[in-house]
Amino acid sequence: MSSNTNYEISMPTTDKLRGMANWPEWSTKVQLALVSMGLWGHVKGEVIRPADDAADWVKSDSKAIFFMINNMTEITQQKLKQSGWDVDIATSETTWNLLKSSVTKITDESLADLLMKFPHYKRRDFTTFNAYIAKTLWAWDTIVKAGGLDDKFLVMTLMNGIKDTYPEWYTNWKHDCDRGKFPTKQDFLQFLSAKADDEEAAGGPKGRTSVTSMLTWLTQMIKA
C-alpha cells in the first residue's frame, strides 16, 4: 500500500466499524461507496494489477484501503493488525477479506446472543430498511455457518419463550449460555418436564397451561 494517504474521500453517513455488531450495515454502505468511486472491483479482485506500469493500480487500490481503514475504530484497526494485516503488503482485496474474517468470527457466547436476538429483529429498530435486511441476512448466514440451526436454536427459542413467565429459570440458563455452555435438548427437556411435574403436583395454574403446552409443542418439534 502506498504511504501517501492524503485523499479527499467522502462516505455515506454511518458509524465507524466497531465490530460484528455493526458489520452488516457498515459493509453494505462501504461497498456502495466503493462502487460509486469505481474501487469495488479492486476489493473483489476483479481489477488485476498490471505486470508493468502499475502506478495507477496501486494508487486506486491504496485509496480503497485507506477508505476502509479510515472508517473503522482504532480498536477494530488493532484487531485487524493482530489478525496478520500488514500495511506494507496489503491490498484492498486482502484487507477486506481479513477484516471480514476477523470481525465476523463468532464465539459460542456471541452465537448464543445471536440466537436469542434473531427471531426478534424488527424493522423499527433499524435506521433504514436496507440495514434491517442486511443485518437479518447476515445473522441468518452466520447462524447457519456456525451450525446454530440445530438443537441450540430450539433450546434458545424455548428459553426466550419462558423469559417473561419464569424469569429466574431464564436467567440461570442464559448465564450458562453466555459462558458458552449450551444445555442439550435432552437436558432442557428434562428440566422443563421436572418443573411441569412439580407445578402440576402443587396444583399451580402454570403447570397445566404454559409449561405442559410448551412440552407438547417441543415433542412435536423433536418428532418433525
C-alpha positions in Angstrom: 0.0 0.0 0.0 1.3 3.5 -0.8 2.2 5.6 2.2 0.5 8.6 0.5 -3.0 8.6 2.0 -3.8 12.2 1.6 -7.1 11.5 -0.1 -10.3 13.5 -0.1 -13.0 10.8 0.2 -16.5 11.3 1.5 -18.6 8.5 2.9 -22.3 8.0 3.4 -23.3 8.7 7.0 -22.6 5.7 9.1 -20.9 4.8 12.3 -17.3 3.6 12.2 -16.9 -0.1 12.1 -16.9 -1.3 15.7 -17.0 -5.0 15.2 -19.5 -7.7 14.5 -22.5 -5.7 15.8 -22.5 -3.2 13.0 -20.6 -5.1 10.3 -23.7 -5.8 8.2 -24.8 -2.1 7.8 -21.2 -0.9 7.6 -20.1 -3.3 5.0 -23.1 -2.6 2.8 -22.6 1.2 2.9 -18.8 0.8 2.4 -19.4 -1.4 -0.6 -21.9 1.1 -2.1 -19.4 3.9 -1.6 -16.5 2.0 -3.1 -18.7 1.1 -6.1 -19.5 4.8 -6.6 -15.8 5.6 -6.6 -15.0 2.8 -9.0 -12.9 1.0 -6.5 -15.1 -2.1 -5.6 -13.5 -4.1 -8.5 -10.2 -3.8 -6.7 -11.7 -5.1 -3.4 -13.3 -8.0 -5.3 -10.1 -8.9 -7.1 -11.6 -8.2 -10.5 -9.2 -5.4 -11.4 -5.9 -7.2 -11.8 -2.7 -5.5 -11.1 -0.8 -5.0 -14.4 2.6 -6.6 -14.7 4.1 -3.3 -15.9 3.4 0.3 -15.0 1.2 -0.5 -12.0 1.3 3.0 -10.5 -2.3 3.9 -11.3 -3.5 0.5 -10.0 -1.5 0.9 -6.7 -2.9 4.4 -6.2 -6.5 3.2 -6.7 -6.0 0.2 -4.5 -4.5 2.3 -1.8 -7.5 4.6 -1.9 -9.8 1.7 -1.3 -7.6 0.5 1.7 -7.4 4.0 3.2 -11.2 4.3 2.8 -11.8 1.2 4.8 -9.2 1.8 7.5 -10.3 5.4 7.9 -13.8 4.3 8.7 -13.2 1.9 11.5 -12.4 2.4 15.2 -8.9 2.2 16.5 -9.9 -1.0 18.3 -11.0 -2.6 15.1 -7.8 -1.5 13.4 -5.8 -3.2 16.1 -7.8 -6.3 15.8 -7.2 -6.3 12.1 -3.4 -6.0 12.7 -3.5 -8.8 15.2 -5.0 -11.0 12.5 -2.0 -10.5 10.4 -2.7 -7.4 8.4 0.4 -5.6 7.2 0.2 -2.1 5.6 3.3 -2.7 3.6 2.0 -5.7 1.7 -1.8 -5.4 2.0 -4.1 -5.0 -1.0 -7.7 -3.8 -0.8 -8.8 -7.4 -1.5 -6.8 -9.0 1.3 -7.7 -6.1 3.6 -11.5 -6.7 3.1 -11.2 -10.5 3.4 -9.1 -10.4 6.5 -11.3 -7.7 8.0 -14.4 -9.7 7.4 -12.9 -12.8 8.8 -11.6 -11.1 12.0 -14.7 -9.1 12.7 -17.3 -11.8 12.0 -15.6 -14.6 13.7 -18.2 -15.8 16.2 -17.6 -17.4 19.6 -20.1 -19.6 21.5 -21.0 -16.6 23.6 -21.7 -14.5 20.5 -23.7 -17.3 18.9 -25.9 -17.7 22.0 -26.6 -14.0 21.9 -27.3 -14.0 18.2 -29.7 -17.0 18.5 -31.6 -15.1 21.2 -31.9 -11.9 19.1 -32.5 -13.4 15.7 -36.2 -14.2 16.0 -36.9 -10.7 17.3 -35.3 -8.4 14.7 -37.8 -5.7 13.9 -37.6 -3.1 11.1 -38.4 -0.3 13.5 -35.2 -1.0 15.4 -33.0 -0.1 12.3 -32.3 3.2 10.8 -33.0 2.0 7.2 -34.8 -0.9 5.6 -31.5 -1.9 3.9 -29.9 -2.0 7.3 -32.6 -4.3 8.6 -32.3 -6.6 5.6 -28.5 -6.7 5.8 -28.5 -7.5 9.5 -31.1 -10.2 9.2 -29.4 -11.9 6.2 -26.0 -11.7 7.8 -27.3 -13.1 11.1 -29.0 -16.0 9.2 -25.9 -16.8 7.3 -23.7 -16.6 10.4 -26.0 -18.9 12.3 -26.2 -21.5 9.5 -22.4 -21.5 9.0 -21.8 -21.8 12.8 -24.1 -24.9 12.8 -26.5 -22.9 15.1 -29.8 -24.1 13.4 -29.9 -27.3 15.3 -30.8 -28.1 18.9 -29.3 -24.8 20.0 -31.8 -22.8 18.1 -34.7 -24.8 19.5 -33.4 -24.5 23.1 -32.8 -20.8 22.8 -36.2 -20.2 21.3 -37.8 -22.1 24.2 -35.7 -20.2 26.6 -37.0 -17.0 25.1 -40.5 -18.3 25.4 -40.2 -18.7 29.2 -38.4 -15.4 29.8 -41.4 -13.4 31.0 -43.2 -16.2 32.8 -40.3 -17.8 34.5 -37.5 -15.1 34.7 -35.5 -17.0 37.3 -35.2 -20.1 35.1 -34.3 -17.9 32.1 -31.6 -16.0 33.9 -29.9 -19.2 35.1 -29.9 -20.9 31.7 -28.9 -17.7 29.9 -26.0 -17.3 32.3 -24.7 -20.7 31.2 -25.2 -19.9 27.6 -23.3 -16.7 27.9 -20.4 -18.7 29.0 -20.7 -21.0 26.0 -22.3 -23.8 28.0 -25.3 -24.7 25.9 -27.8 -27.1 27.5 -28.6 -30.0 25.3 -32.1 -30.6 24.1 -32.4 -33.6 26.4 -31.2 -31.7 29.4 -33.5 -28.8 28.8 -36.5 -31.1 28.1 -35.8 -33.0 31.4 -35.6 -29.7 33.3 -38.9 -28.5 31.9 -40.5 -31.8 32.5 -39.5 -31.8 36.1 -40.7 -28.3 36.6 -44.0 -29.2 34.9 -44.4 -32.2 37.3 -43.7 -30.0 40.3 -46.2 -27.4 39.4 -48.9 -29.8 38.5 -48.4 -31.7 41.7 -48.7 -28.3 43.5 -51.9 -27.5 41.6 -50.3 -24.4 40.1 -52.1 -23.0 37.0 -48.8 -22.5 35.1 -48.1 -26.3 35.1 -51.1 -27.2 33.1 -51.1 -24.3 30.7 -47.8 -22.7 29.9 -45.3 -25.5 30.6 -47.3 -28.5 29.6 -48.3 -26.8 26.3 -44.7 -25.9 25.7 -43.6 -29.5 26.2 -46.3 -30.8 23.9 -45.0 -28.4 21.2 -41.4 -29.4 21.9 -42.3 -33.0 21.5 -43.9 -32.3 18.1 -40.8 -30.3 17.1 -38.5 -33.2 18.0 -40.5 -35.7 16.1 -40.8 -33.5 13.0 
